[in-house]
Amino acid sequence: MGIERVIGHIEGVPVGALFHRRLDVQRAQLHQTNQRGISWLVDTDGSKVGDAIVLHGGYADDEDHWEWIRYTGASEGRDKDSTGRLLRSQSWSYTDNAALRLSYERRHPIRVIRGYEGDPRYSPSNSYRYDGLYEITDVRTATSKFPAPDGSPIDICQFDLRRLPDQRQVQTSVERRVIEVLEELDDERAEQENGQQEHAEPLGEHQSVERFPESRSMRVRRLIRDTAAAQRIKQLYEGECQLCGLRLVGPDGRPYSEGAHIRPLGRPHHGPDVEPNILCLCPTCHVRLDIGAIAVAEDGSVLVRADLSGARLLPKLTVKDGHRVHPEYLRYHRTYWEQAVPARRL
């Protein structure tokens, strides 16, 4: 018996799962077809409702910001040119648009699949990836930013989607509980820091405030957040650290490395769990990155912000084919630590 396509997660298909072809996405029951952007199925009352969308360099009016998406509907036949600009207006009577709007009215979650031709900040390099559940927060008829070939305005069916909380992105009760505990730790830390700031004396020259989660929270996060994307990056580099070149190998011959998020996951950073935001690092370089002791420049040069005696770093970040490290995340990391803790003269 094959996998049943349903609303929400598909059993046995974890968030972050990678597929080499659209046909593989369809076979996993994530999407109805291997070509169209909008997928729909028949609801319990016989109505057609949207259950999934694909972001793969579709329409020029689309916007992808990971946490939220602005998505353009569809129309029958050849409806756009090679740049993604529409040739004619869209209609809410078209089955795909009507189905997706009905899911908005019924508050059904939507599976989002990103393809390699989507926004390079979030897309896999040469495949398709299931990125979890989103909710449609608004629908509207809008005017495309670009007119039709004859200069007339084009009406589009537009959808706003927001990513559901982490608890809704996991498929076991154990994972959901761990995420809840981590959020409780974050809330406790935030309350403690607010209380300290209200009663604290002005910081002296050698005093500092911890900016990232406490060490116990960070260790737990690394344990449960070594996700499919992080595993793929670690396998690509075969455990070799991208910052120092070290490759740790245990007695069993297996390499040990850690998947490090450049823009951290969770509050207050809200970094995405995608390959362009992940590095393969040794434990030491992972910690140094997390505390702002090292950073990476726009050209890939490794910047030492706090020296570590005896530790050597590569002059430039190692990047292999098939791994796109997006400069936006490197910029976020540098800016955050430059504002949080200005580097001392070494």
C-alpha positions as CSV (number, residue, x, y, z in Angstrom):
1,M,0.0,0.0,0.0
2,G,1.4,3.4,-1.0
3,I,1.8,6.5,1.1
4,E,-1.5,8.5,1.4
5,R,-1.4,12.2,0.5
6,V,-3.1,14.1,3.3
7,I,-3.3,17.7,4.6
8,G,-0.3,18.5,6.7
9,H,2.8,16.3,7.2
10,I,3.2,13.1,5.1
11,E,4.0,10.1,7.3
12,G,7.7,9.1,7.0
13,V,8.8,12.3,5.2
14,P,10.7,14.5,7.7
15,V,11.1,18.3,7.3
16,G,14.3,18.9,5.5
17,A,14.0,15.8,3.3
18,L,15.8,16.2,0.0
19,F,14.6,15.1,-3.5
20,H,16.6,15.1,-6.7
21,R,13.7,15.5,-9.1
22,R,10.1,16.9,-9.0
23,L,8.9,13.4,-9.8
24,D,10.5,12.2,-6.5
25,V,8.5,14.9,-4.7
26,Q,5.3,13.7,-6.3
27,R,6.1,10.0,-5.5
28,A,6.6,10.9,-1.8
29,Q,3.0,12.3,-1.9
30,L,4.2,15.8,-1.0
31,H,2.7,17.3,-4.1
32,Q,0.0,16.4,-6.6
33,T,2.0,16.9,-9.8
34,N,5.6,17.1,-11.0
35,Q,5.1,20.4,-12.9
36,R,2.6,22.8,-11.4
37,G,3.3,25.1,-8.4
38,I,0.0,24.5,-6.5
39,S,-1.1,21.1,-5.3
40,W,-4.7,20.3,-4.2
41,L,-6.7,17.3,-3.0
42,V,-10.3,16.6,-2.2
43,D,-11.4,17.5,1.3
44,T,-13.9,15.4,3.4
45,D,-16.9,17.3,1.9
46,G,-15.7,16.8,-1.6
47,S,-14.3,20.3,-2.1
48,K,-10.8,20.9,-3.6
49,V,-8.4,22.4,-1.1
50,G,-4.7,23.3,-1.5
51,D,-2.2,21.2,0.4
52,A,1.2,22.2,-1.0
53,I,3.2,24.7,-3.1
54,V,6.6,24.7,-4.7
55,L,8.9,27.7,-4.7
56,H,11.2,27.2,-7.7
57,G,11.8,30.6,-9.4
58,G,8.2,30.9,-10.4
59,Y,6.7,34.4,-10.8
60,A,8.4,37.8,-10.6
61,D,6.0,38.9,-7.9
62,D,6.9,36.1,-5.5
63,E,8.8,36.9,-2.3
64,D,10.5,34.4,0.0
65,H,11.7,35.5,3.5
66,W,11.7,32.0,5.0
67,E,9.5,32.9,8.0
68,W,6.9,34.4,5.6
69,I,6.2,34.0,1.9
70,R,4.3,36.1,-0.7
71,Y,3.1,33.7,-3.3
72,T,1.5,34.3,-6.7
73,G,-1.4,32.1,-7.8
74,A,-1.6,30.4,-11.2
75,S,-3.4,30.4,-14.6
76,E,-3.9,27.9,-17.3
77,G,-1.6,27.4,-20.2
78,R,1.6,29.4,-20.9
79,D,1.1,32.3,-18.5
80,K,4.5,33.9,-18.1
81,D,7.7,34.7,-20.0
82,S,11.3,33.5,-19.2
83,T,11.7,36.2,-16.6
84,G,8.7,35.1,-14.6
85,R,6.5,38.1,-15.7
86,L,2.9,37.3,-16.3
87,L,1.4,37.6,-19.7
88,R,-2.2,38.0,-18.6
89,S,-4.4,38.4,-15.5
90,Q,-5.2,35.5,-13.1
91,S,-8.7,34.4,-11.9
92,W,-10.0,33.1,-8.6
93,S,-12.2,30.7,-10.6
94,Y,-9.1,28.8,-11.7
95,T,-9.0,25.5,-9.8
96,D,-5.6,25.9,-8.2
97,N,-6.2,29.4,-6.9
98,A,-9.7,28.5,-5.7
99,A,-8.4,25.5,-3.8
100,L,-5.6,27.4,-2.1
101,R,-8.1,30.2,-1.1
102,L,-10.4,27.5,0.4
103,S,-7.5,26.2,2.5
104,Y,-7.1,29.8,3.8
105,E,-10.8,29.9,4.8
106,R,-10.6,26.5,6.4
107,R,-7.2,27.2,8.1
108,H,-5.5,24.1,6.5
109,P,-1.7,24.1,6.7
110,I,0.3,24.1,3.5
111,R,3.4,22.0,2.8
112,V,6.2,24.2,1.2
113,I,8.8,22.6,-1.1
114,R,11.7,24.7,-2.2
115,G,13.6,24.1,-5.5
116,Y,17.1,25.0,-6.6
117,E,15.9,27.9,-8.7
118,G,14.3,29.7,-5.8
119,D,15.7,32.4,-3.6
120,P,19.4,31.4,-3.1
121,R,19.3,32.4,0.6
122,Y,17.0,29.4,1.3
123,S,17.1,27.0,-1.7
124,P,19.1,23.8,-2.0
125,S,21.8,23.9,-4.6
126,N,20.6,21.3,-7.1
127,S,17.5,19.6,-5.7
128,Y,14.1,20.0,-4.0
129,R,13.6,20.1,-0.2
130,Y,10.5,19.8,2.0
131,D,10.6,22.8,4.3
132,G,7.6,22.0,6.5
133,L,4.2,23.6,7.2
134,Y,3.0,27.1,6.6
135,E,-0.4,28.8,7.2
136,I,-2.0,31.1,4.8
137,T,-2.5,34.4,6.6
138,D,-4.1,36.5,3.9
139,V,-5.3,36.4,0.3
140,R,-6.0,39.3,-2.0
141,T,-6.3,40.4,-5.6
142,A,-3.3,42.5,-6.3
143,T,-1.7,44.3,-9.3
144,S,1.5,42.8,-10.6
145,K,4.6,45.0,-10.4
146,F,5.0,44.4,-14.1
147,P,2.5,45.2,-16.9
148,A,1.4,42.9,-19.7
149,P,3.3,43.0,-23.0
150,D,0.8,45.5,-24.3
151,G,1.3,47.7,-21.2
152,S,-2.0,47.0,-19.5
153,P,-2.0,46.2,-15.8
154,I,-2.2,42.5,-14.7
155,D,-4.3,41.3,-11.8
156,I,-2.8,38.5,-9.7
157,C,-4.2,36.1,-7.0
158,Q,-1.8,36.7,-4.1
159,F,-1.3,34.6,-0.9
160,D,0.7,35.5,2.2
161,L,2.0,32.5,4.2
162,R,3.8,32.3,7.6
163,R,5.8,29.4,8.8
164,L,4.2,27.5,11.7
165,P,6.0,27.3,15.1
166,D,8.7,24.7,15.6
167,Q,6.4,22.4,17.5
168,R,4.3,22.0,14.4
169,Q,7.4,21.2,12.2
170,V,8.3,18.0,14.1
171,Q,6.4,14.7,13.9
172,T,7.1,13.0,17.3
173,S,5.9,14.0,20.7
174,V,9.4,13.7,22.1
175,E,10.8,16.3,19.7
176,R,7.9,18.6,20.4
177,R,8.6,18.4,24.2
178,V,12.3,19.1,23.7
179,I,11.5,22.2,21.7
180,E,9.1,23.4,24.4
181,V,11.8,23.0,27.0
182,L,14.3,25.0,24.9
183,E,11.8,27.8,24.6
184,E,11.2,27.8,28.3
185,L,15.0,28.1,28.8
186,D,15.1,31.0,26.4
187,D,12.2,32.7,28.3
188,E,13.9,32.2,31.7
189,R,17.2,33.6,30.4
190,A,15.4,36.6,28.9
191,E,13.7,37.3,32.3
192,Q,17.0,36.9,34.1
193,E,18.8,39.3,31.7
194,N,16.0,41.9,32.0
195,G,16.2,41.7,35.8
196,Q,20.0,42.1,35.8
197,Q,19.8,45.1,33.5
198,E,17.3,46.8,35.7
199,H,19.4,46.4,38.9
200,A,22.9,46.3,37.4
201,E,25.7,48.8,37.9
202,P,27.3,50.2,34.8
203,L,29.6,47.7,33.1
204,G,33.3,48.1,33.9
205,E,36.0,47.7,31.3
206,H,36.3,43.9,31.9
207,Q,32.7,43.1,32.5
208,S,30.5,41.6,29.8
209,V,27.0,40.2,29.4
210,E,26.3,36.8,27.8
211,R,24.6,37.4,24.5
212,F,23.8,33.8,23.5
213,P,21.9,31.0,25.3
214,E,23.6,29.5,28.4
215,S,26.0,26.6,27.6
216,R,23.5,23.9,28.7
217,S,20.9,25.2,26.3
218,M,23.4,25.4,23.5
219,R,24.5,21.8,24.1
220,V,20.9,20.6,24.0
221,R,20.2,22.6,20.8
222,R,23.2,21.0,19.0
223,L,22.0,17.6,20.1
224,I,18.5,17.8,18.7
225,R,19.1,20.2,15.9
226,D,21.6,18.2,13.9
227,T,19.0,18.1,11.2
228,A,18.9,16.7,7.7
229,A,20.5,19.8,6.3
230,A,23.3,19.8,8.8
231,Q,24.0,16.1,8.1
232,R,24.2,16.8,4.4
233,I,26.8,19.6,4.9
234,K,28.9,17.4,7.3
235,Q,28.8,14.5,4.8
236,L,29.8,16.8,1.9
237,Y,33.0,17.9,3.9
238,E,33.6,14.4,5.3
239,G,33.9,16.0,8.8
240,E,36.6,18.5,7.8
241,C,36.3,21.9,9.5
242,Q,35.7,24.7,7.0
243,L,37.5,27.2,9.2
244,C,40.6,25.4,10.4
245,G,40.9,22.3,8.3
246,L,40.9,19.9,11.3
247,R,39.3,16.5,10.7
248,L,38.6,14.6,14.0
249,V,38.3,10.9,13.7
250,G,37.3,8.5,16.5
251,P,38.7,4.9,17.2
252,D,35.9,3.6,15.0
253,G,37.3,5.5,12.0
254,R,34.2,7.8,11.8
255,P,34.8,11.6,11.6
256,Y,33.2,13.9,14.1
257,S,32.1,17.4,13.2
258,E,29.2,19.8,14.0
259,G,26.7,21.6,11.9
260,A,27.0,25.2,12.8
261,H,24.3,27.8,11.9
262,I,25.8,31.1,11.0
263,R,22.7,33.0,11.8
264,P,21.5,31.1,14.9
265,L,18.2,29.3,15.1
266,G,15.5,30.4,17.4
267,R,14.9,33.7,19.2
268,P,16.1,36.4,18.9
269,H,17.9,35.6,15.6
270,H,15.4,33.4,13.8
271,G,17.9,32.0,11.4
272,P,16.7,29.4,8.9
273,D,17.8,25.7,9.0
274,V,19.0,25.6,5.4
275,E,22.3,24.6,3.8
276,P,23.4,28.2,2.9
277,N,23.2,29.1,6.6
278,I,25.2,26.0,7.8
279,L,28.9,25.3,8.2
280,C,30.8,22.1,8.9
281,L,33.0,22.9,11.9
282,C,35.1,21.2,14.5
283,P,33.8,21.7,18.1
284,T,36.3,24.5,18.9
285,C,35.6,26.5,15.8
286,H,31.8,26.0,16.4
287,V,32.1,27.6,19.9
288,R,34.4,30.4,18.6
289,L,31.8,31.2,15.9
290,D,28.9,31.1,18.4
291,I,30.6,33.5,20.8
292,G,31.8,35.9,18.1
293,A,35.5,35.1,18.5
294,I,35.8,34.5,14.8
295,A,33.8,35.8,11.8
296,V,33.9,35.5,8.0
297,A,34.3,38.4,5.7
298,E,32.3,39.0,2.5
299,D,35.1,37.5,0.4
300,G,35.4,34.5,2.6
301,S,38.4,35.7,4.6
302,V,38.5,34.4,8.2
303,L,38.5,37.2,10.7
304,V,39.9,36.6,14.2
305,R,38.1,38.8,16.7
306,A,39.6,37.1,19.8
307,D,42.8,35.2,19.7
308,L,43.2,31.6,20.9
309,S,46.8,30.6,21.7
310,G,48.1,27.7,19.6
311,A,45.0,27.5,17.4
312,R,45.5,27.9,13.6
313,L,42.8,29.0,11.2
314,L,42.7,28.9,7.4
315,P,43.0,32.3,5.7
316,K,39.7,31.7,3.9
317,L,36.6,29.7,4.5
318,T,36.7,26.4,2.6
319,V,33.6,26.0,0.4
320,K,33.0,22.9,-1.8
321,D,30.9,22.6,-4.9
322,G,27.3,21.9,-4.0
323,H,27.4,24.2,-0.9
324,R,26.3,27.9,-1.3
325,V,27.1,29.9,1.8
326,H,25.0,33.0,1.4
327,P,26.7,36.3,2.3
328,E,23.6,37.6,4.0
329,Y,24.1,35.2,6.9
330,L,27.8,36.0,7.2
331,R,26.9,39.7,7.2
332,Y,24.3,39.2,9.9
333,H,26.8,37.3,12.1
334,R,29.5,40.0,11.7
335,T,27.1,42.9,12.3
336,Y,25.5,41.2,15.4
337,W,28.9,40.7,17.1
338,E,30.3,44.0,16.1
339,Q,27.4,45.7,17.8
340,A,27.2,43.3,20.8
341,V,30.9,43.2,21.6
342,P,33.3,45.5,19.8
343,A,36.5,43.6,19.0
344,R,39.5,44.5,21.2
345,R,42.8,45.2,19.6
346,L,44.8,42.0,19.4
